[in-house]
Amino acid sequence: MQYSKSKMELLVKNNAELTKRLKDIMKEHELEKSFALKALYHAEVKESGRFMKDYQEL
């Protein structure tokens, strides 16, 4: 499964929990949104993550 910034942005936009996680990652690690999205993808989506099915449906 490939990382797609547009899919990840849509997934975060449609999920309040992921929106909060993204903001937390950005603040905690002082990352720009694009890097925080990629970190969130690897933490929550890739390799049977909790949101993998939702991501694949986009």
C-alpha positions as a Markdown table, in Angstrom:
| # | Residue | x | y | z |
|---|---|---|---|---|
| 1 | Met | 0.0 | 0.0 | 0.0 |
| 2 | Gln | 1.4 | 3.4 | -1.1 |
| 3 | Tyr | 1.2 | 6.6 | 1.0 |
| 4 | Ser | -1.0 | 9.2 | -0.6 |
| 5 | Lys | -1.0 | 12.7 | 0.9 |
| 6 | Ser | -4.4 | 13.5 | -0.5 |
| 7 | Lys | -6.0 | 10.3 | 0.8 |
| 8 | Met | -4.4 | 10.9 | 4.2 |
| 9 | Glu | -5.7 | 14.5 | 4.3 |
| 10 | Leu | -9.2 | 13.2 | 3.5 |
| 11 | Leu | -9.1 | 10.5 | 6.1 |
| 12 | Val | -8.0 | 13.0 | 8.8 |
| 13 | Lys | -10.6 | 15.5 | 7.8 |
| 14 | Asn | -13.4 | 12.8 | 8.1 |
| 15 | Asn | -12.2 | 11.5 | 11.5 |
| 16 | Ala | -12.1 | 13.6 | 14.7 |
| 17 | Glu | -9.7 | 11.2 | 16.5 |
| 18 | Leu | -7.2 | 11.4 | 13.7 |
| 19 | Thr | -7.5 | 15.2 | 13.5 |
| 20 | Lys | -6.6 | 15.4 | 17.2 |
| 21 | Arg | -3.7 | 12.9 | 16.8 |
| 22 | Leu | -2.3 | 15.0 | 13.8 |
| 23 | Lys | -2.4 | 18.2 | 15.9 |
| 24 | Asp | -0.8 | 16.4 | 18.8 |
| 25 | Ile | 2.0 | 15.1 | 16.6 |
| 26 | Met | 2.6 | 18.4 | 15.0 |
| 27 | Lys | 2.8 | 20.1 | 18.4 |
| 28 | Glu | 4.8 | 17.5 | 20.2 |
| 29 | His | 7.4 | 17.0 | 17.5 |
| 30 | Glu | 7.3 | 20.5 | 16.0 |
| 31 | Leu | 6.6 | 19.1 | 12.5 |
| 32 | Glu | 5.0 | 20.7 | 9.5 |
| 33 | Lys | 1.6 | 19.2 | 8.5 |
| 34 | Ser | 3.0 | 17.2 | 5.6 |
| 35 | Phe | 5.6 | 15.4 | 7.7 |
| 36 | Ala | 3.1 | 14.9 | 10.5 |
| 37 | Leu | 0.6 | 13.3 | 8.1 |
| 38 | Lys | 3.3 | 10.9 | 7.0 |
| 39 | Ala | 4.1 | 10.0 | 10.6 |
| 40 | Leu | 0.4 | 9.5 | 11.3 |
| 41 | Tyr | 0.1 | 7.2 | 8.3 |
| 42 | His | 3.0 | 5.0 | 9.5 |
| 43 | Ala | 1.6 | 4.9 | 13.1 |
| 44 | Glu | -2.1 | 4.4 | 12.4 |
| 45 | Val | -2.6 | 3.1 | 8.9 |
| 46 | Lys | 0.2 | 1.1 | 7.5 |
| 47 | Glu | 0.6 | -2.6 | 8.1 |
| 48 | Ser | -2.8 | -3.5 | 9.6 |
| 49 | Gly | -3.2 | -0.3 | 11.5 |
| 50 | Arg | -6.5 | 0.7 | 13.0 |
| 51 | Phe | -7.5 | 2.9 | 10.1 |
| 52 | Met | -6.1 | 0.8 | 7.2 |
| 53 | Lys | -9.5 | -0.3 | 6.0 |
| 54 | Asp | -10.9 | 3.3 | 6.0 |
| 55 | Tyr | -7.8 | 4.4 | 4.1 |
| 56 | Gln | -8.2 | 1.7 | 1.5 |
| 57 | Glu | -11.8 | 2.6 | 0.9 |
| 58 | Leu | -10.9 | 6.1 | -0.1 |
